[in-house]
């Protein structure tokens, strides 16, 4: 969909002009993965109009394969306007114009299923499920158990304004998440959509099915739960090196199964089996020794679910320019590291780094760091990671003075 960014802060009623850009959760992920060097395909539906031309051309310019994007001659390309403020604040406003859009006409009958299943990872979003009954039917089919399906990545992306009721949204999103192999959800989303409080472990208890669950806590950090055995019936190991989405995105370069990665330091920060997990915001959670435990980045514990390993990594200090799109960027960074076979700690760090690239850019998409640059930062020790501060331009070699790693 086409995004209109405000020329200055303020209410939508007061902003005099807007700049056109590309937006949409799945296409954002596809663009970020392509920019990071992966092969990505976006499968979607846009209008046979100027905005549709702009979307396909702009997304294609990132290196994303748009050959499977369908053009609808009777429905327009979806658009939305937003303010510059943080989505979590009361001042944030979004005006969606997606009812009756071309994307809302996606269905099992119109979608290119061969293109959708052509990749190693299929990334989906809860936003698409809210567009129409046909879209929901399509996502329900894509997350249903099936032989030889790609690895299904699902970002909950709860947007209250797109759903008729909160109860319908909650039930639908929970069902879709339970059918996925890898799920991204924010603590705030889990509370708003599902009424779940109590932090990541409470969310995992309600959502035990995915092989990997990533719970985001905004500027605090993110926690990854990974079960010992993938629930994915046929993990993709053919090394086709591409991914697809509907209207998703995905990517692939590693010839290894994404879930075969092992931590090079498996005992680092590990609590003995049977110990209760801890959470950076939780109170009263203790180890088996009954001593308070404050998680450190990279900490891995055995979850209450005996087959789970939990890894927490704090977010970076970032000079935020605009917060919109950071969740999509985090997902792209995590998926990129997953495709490369990196361990959980590195996947979370790459998620934070990709998010920082978007947070320091005014649009929904920020230029990602080079792979060497990201790998160097992801390999920092805990103290250096904790003091790293990133500002606008940090991903550009000429502007890396904005990247600060204070030393004694």
C-alpha positions in Angstrom: 0.0 0.0 0.0 1.1 3.6 -0.5 2.0 5.5 2.7 1.7 9.3 3.1 4.1 10.7 5.6 3.5 14.1 7.2 5.7 17.0 6.3 5.7 18.0 10.0 4.5 16.9 13.4 0.9 17.6 14.4 -2.6 16.3 14.0 -3.7 15.1 10.6 -6.1 18.0 10.5 -3.1 20.4 10.8 -0.5 18.8 8.5 -0.5 20.9 5.3 1.2 18.3 3.1 2.4 14.7 2.9 5.2 12.9 1.2 4.4 9.7 -0.7 6.2 6.5 0.2 5.7 2.8 0.2 4.3 0.9 3.1 2.7 -2.3 4.2 4.0 -4.8 6.7 4.9 -7.7 4.3 6.4 -5.5 1.6 8.5 -3.7 4.2 9.9 -7.0 5.3 10.6 -8.0 1.7 12.4 -4.8 0.9 14.5 -5.0 4.1 15.5 -8.6 3.3 16.4 -7.8 -0.3 18.4 -4.8 0.8 20.2 -7.1 3.2 21.3 -9.4 0.4 18.6 -12.0 0.4 16.3 -13.1 -2.5 12.8 -12.0 -1.7 9.5 -12.1 -3.6 6.4 -10.1 -2.8 3.1 -11.6 -3.7 0.2 -9.1 -3.5 -2.5 -7.3 -5.4 -2.6 -3.6 -6.3 -4.8 -1.5 -8.5 -4.2 -0.8 -12.2 -3.5 2.8 -11.3 -0.7 5.2 -10.7 -0.3 4.2 -7.1 0.0 0.5 -8.1 2.6 1.5 -10.6 4.5 3.3 -7.9 4.4 0.4 -5.4 5.6 -2.3 -7.8 8.3 0.0 -9.2 9.5 1.2 -5.8 9.5 -2.3 -4.2 11.2 -3.7 -7.2 13.9 -1.1 -6.9 14.9 -2.7 -3.6 15.6 -5.9 -5.5 12.4 -7.6 -4.6 10.8 -9.9 -7.2 7.4 -8.4 -8.0 6.5 -10.7 -10.9 3.7 -12.3 -8.9 2.0 -9.1 -8.0 -1.5 -9.0 -9.6 -3.1 -5.8 -11.0 -6.8 -5.3 -10.3 -8.6 -3.3 -13.0 -11.7 -2.5 -10.8 -10.3 -1.8 -7.3 -7.8 0.9 -6.2 -4.5 0.5 -4.5 -4.8 0.9 -0.8 -3.4 4.0 0.9 -3.0 5.4 4.4 -2.0 8.6 6.1 -0.3 8.8 9.4 1.1 11.4 11.9 4.7 11.6 12.9 4.1 10.6 16.6 4.7 7.2 18.1 1.9 4.7 17.5 1.7 3.9 21.2 0.8 7.4 22.1 -2.7 9.0 22.1 -1.4 11.7 19.7 -0.7 9.1 16.9 -3.3 9.1 14.1 -3.7 6.8 11.2 -6.3 7.1 8.4 -6.6 3.9 6.4 -8.3 3.8 3.0 -8.2 0.1 2.3 -11.9 -1.0 2.3 -12.6 -2.2 -1.2 -8.9 -2.0 -2.2 -7.3 -4.4 -4.6 -5.5 -6.1 -1.7 -8.8 -6.8 0.0 -9.8 -9.0 -3.0 -7.0 -11.5 -2.4 -8.4 -15.0 -1.9 -7.6 -18.7 -2.4 -9.1 -18.4 -5.8 -7.2 -15.4 -7.0 -3.8 -15.9 -5.3 -0.8 -17.4 -7.1 -0.3 -20.3 -4.8 2.7 -21.6 -6.7 4.5 -18.3 -6.2 3.4 -18.2 -2.5 4.9 -21.6 -1.9 8.1 -21.0 -3.9 10.3 -19.8 -1.1 11.9 -21.2 2.0 10.0 -18.8 4.3 6.5 -17.4 3.9 6.1 -14.2 5.9 2.5 -13.3 6.8 0.9 -10.4 8.8 -2.3 -10.2 10.9 -3.0 -6.9 9.0 -3.9 -8.8 5.9 -6.3 -11.0 7.8 -8.3 -7.9 8.7 -8.8 -6.6 5.2 -11.7 -8.9 4.2 -13.2 -12.4 4.7 -11.5 -13.6 1.5 -8.1 -12.4 2.9 -8.8 -14.2 6.2 -9.7 -17.3 4.4 -6.5 -17.2 2.4 -4.4 -16.8 5.6 -6.3 -19.5 7.3 -5.4 -21.9 4.4 -1.8 -20.8 4.4 -1.3 -21.4 8.1 -3.1 -24.8 8.1 -1.0 -27.9 8.4 0.1 -29.1 5.0 2.9 -31.2 3.6 5.8 -29.4 2.0 4.6 -26.0 3.0 7.3 -23.3 3.5 8.3 -22.3 7.0 5.5 -20.0 8.1 6.5 -16.7 9.8 3.6 -14.7 11.2 3.7 -11.2 12.7 0.6 -10.5 14.8 0.5 -6.8 13.9 -2.7 -6.1 15.8 -4.3 -2.8 14.5 -7.5 -2.1 16.3 -8.8 0.3 13.7 -8.9 -2.5 11.0 -11.1 -4.9 13.0 -14.9 -4.8 13.7 -14.4 -5.8 17.3 -11.5 -6.6 19.6 -12.9 -10.1 20.4 -13.0 -11.0 16.8 -9.5 -9.8 16.2 -8.1 -11.6 19.3 -9.7 -15.0 18.4 -8.6 -14.7 14.7 -5.0 -13.7 15.4 -4.5 -16.3 18.0 -5.8 -19.0 15.7 -3.5 -17.9 12.9 -0.5 -17.6 15.2 -1.0 -21.1 16.4 -0.7 -22.4 12.9 2.7 -20.7 12.3 6.2 -21.9 12.9 7.7 -18.6 13.9 5.6 -15.8 15.5 6.4 -12.2 16.3 4.2 -10.3 18.9 4.6 -7.3 21.1 3.7 -7.4 24.8 1.4 -4.5 24.2 -0.3 -6.3 21.3 -0.8 -9.4 23.4 -2.5 -7.4 26.1 -4.7 -5.4 23.7 -5.7 -8.3 21.5 -5.8 -11.2 23.9 -5.9 -9.6 27.4 -2.7 -11.4 28.3 -0.5 -9.7 31.0 2.4 -11.1 32.9 5.2 -10.8 30.3 6.6 -13.2 27.7 6.2 -16.4 29.7 2.4 -15.8 30.0 2.3 -15.2 26.3 4.2 -18.4 25.6 1.8 -20.3 27.9 -1.1 -19.1 25.7 0.8 -19.7 22.5 2.8 -23.0 22.9 2.4 -24.2 19.3 5.0 -22.2 17.3 8.5 -23.6 17.2 9.8 -20.1 17.8 8.0 -17.2 19.5 9.5 -13.8 19.7 8.0 -11.4 22.2 8.9 -7.8 21.8 8.9 -5.3 24.6 9.7 -2.1 22.8 12.7 -0.2 24.0 13.3 -2.8 26.7 14.3 -5.6 24.4 12.9 -8.9 23.0 12.7 -12.5 24.2 12.8 -15.6 22.0 11.3 -18.9 23.0 12.5 -21.9 20.9 11.3 -25.4 21.4 13.7 -28.3 21.0 11.8 -29.8 18.1 10.3 -27.7 15.3 6.5 -28.2 14.7 7.0 -27.5 11.0 6.2 -30.8 9.3 8.7 -30.4 6.5 11.5 -27.9 7.3 12.7 -26.3 4.1 16.2 -27.6 3.4 16.5 -27.5 -0.4 18.4 -24.3 -0.4 16.3 -22.7 -3.1 17.5 -19.4 -1.8 14.3 -17.5 -2.1 11.1 -16.8 -0.2 7.7 -15.7 -0.9 4.7 -13.9 0.7 1.1 -13.1 0.3 1.0 -10.2 0.3 4.0 -11.3 2.1 7.7 -11.5 1.7 10.4 -13.8 2.6 13.9 -14.7 1.6 16.5 -17.4 1.6 20.2 -17.8 1.1 21.4 -20.4 3.6 21.2 -24.1 2.5 20.7 -25.1 6.1 17.3 -25.5 7.7 16.6 -22.2 9.4 16.1 -24.0 12.7 19.2 -26.1 12.7 21.3 -23.3 14.1 23.2 -23.9 17.4 24.7 -21.5 19.8 28.5 -21.5 19.7 28.4 -20.8 23.4 25.5 -23.0 24.5 26.2 -22.8 28.2 26.5 -19.1 28.4 24.0 -17.7 30.8 22.1 -20.9 31.0 20.0 -21.8 34.0 19.9 -25.5 34.9 17.0 -27.6 33.5 13.9 -27.3 35.5 14.5 -23.7 36.7 11.8 -21.1 36.2 12.5 -18.6 33.4 12.9 -15.0 34.2 11.7 -11.9 32.3 13.3 -8.4 32.3 10.1 -6.8 33.5 8.7 -9.6 35.7 8.6 -9.4 39.4 8.9 -12.3 41.8 10.3 -14.8 39.2 13.2 -16.6 40.6 15.6 -19.3 39.8 15.6 -22.7 41.5 18.0 -21.3 44.0 15.2 -18.8 44.9 17.5 -15.8 44.3 16.3 -12.9 42.3 17.7 -13.0 38.7 18.1 -10.1 36.4 18.4 -11.4 32.8 21.4 -10.3 30.8 21.5 -10.1 27.0 22.0 -13.5 25.5 20.8 -15.2 28.6 19.3 -18.6 27.8 17.1 -20.5 30.2 15.0 -23.6 30.1 11.4 -22.6 30.0 8.5 -23.9 32.1 7.7 -25.8 28.9 10.5 -28.4 29.2 11.4 -28.2 25.5 11.8 -24.4 25.4 15.0 -22.4 25.5 14.5 -18.7 26.3 16.9 -16.0 25.1 16.6 -12.3 26.0 18.5 -9.5 24.3 18.0 -5.8 25.3 17.2 -3.2 22.7 19.8 -0.6 21.7 19.9 3.0 22.7 18.6 4.8 19.6 18.0 8.5 18.7 14.5 8.0 17.3 13.5 9.9 14.2 10.2 8.0 13.5 9.0 4.8 15.2 6.7 3.5 12.4 8.1 0.4 10.6 10.5 -0.7 13.3 8.5 -3.9 14.0 8.7 -4.9 10.4 12.4 -4.1 10.3 13.0 -6.2 13.5 11.2 -9.1 11.8 13.4 -8.8 8.7 16.6 -8.7 10.8 15.5 -11.8 12.8 14.5 -13.6 9.6 17.8 -12.7 7.9 19.8 -14.1 10.7 17.6 -17.2 10.8 18.2 -17.8 7.1 21.9 -17.6 7.8 21.7 -20.2 10.5 22.7 -17.9 13.4 21.9 -18.7 17.0 19.0 -17.1 18.9 21.1 -14.3 20.5 22.5 -13.2 17.2 19.0 -13.4 15.6 17.6 -11.0 18.2 20.6 -8.7 17.9 20.2 -8.5 14.1 16.5 -7.8 14.7 17.4 -4.9 17.0 20.0 -3.5 14.5 17.6 -3.6 11.6 14.9 -1.9 13.7 17.5 0.8 14.7 18.1 1.5 11.0 14.4 2.2 10.6 14.0 4.1 13.9 16.7 6.6 12.7 15.0 7.2 9.4 11.8 9.2 8.8 10.1 6.6 6.5 8.9 3.1 7.1 12.1 1.7 5.6 15.6 2.6 6.6 18.8 1.7 4.8 20.1 -1.4 6.6 23.7 -1.7 7.6 26.0 -3.8 5.5 26.2 -7.4 6.5 29.8 -6.9 7.7 28.8 -3.9 9.7 25.8 -5.6 11.3 27.9 -8.7 12.1 30.5 -6.6 13.8 28.0 -4.9 16.0 26.1 -8.1 16.7 29.4 -9.6 17.9 30.0 -6.9 20.5 30.4 -8.1 24.1 27.5 -7.4 26.5 29.0 -4.2 27.9 29.7 -2.7 24.5 26.2 -3.7 23.3 24.7 -2.1 26.4 26.5 1.3 25.8 26.1 1.4 22.0 24.0 4.3 20.8 22.9 4.8 17.3 21.7 8.0 15.6 20.6 9.1 12.1 22.9 8.1 9.4 24.6 5.3 11.4 24.2 2.8 8.5 26.1 5.0 6.1 29.9 4.5 6.1 30.5 8.3 5.8 28.2 9.0 8.8 29.3 6.4 11.3 30.4 9.1 13.8 26.7 8.8 14.8 27.5 5.3 16.1 28.9 5.6 19.6 30.5 2.8 21.6 31.7 4.5 24.8 34.8 3.0 26.3 36.4 3.5 29.7 
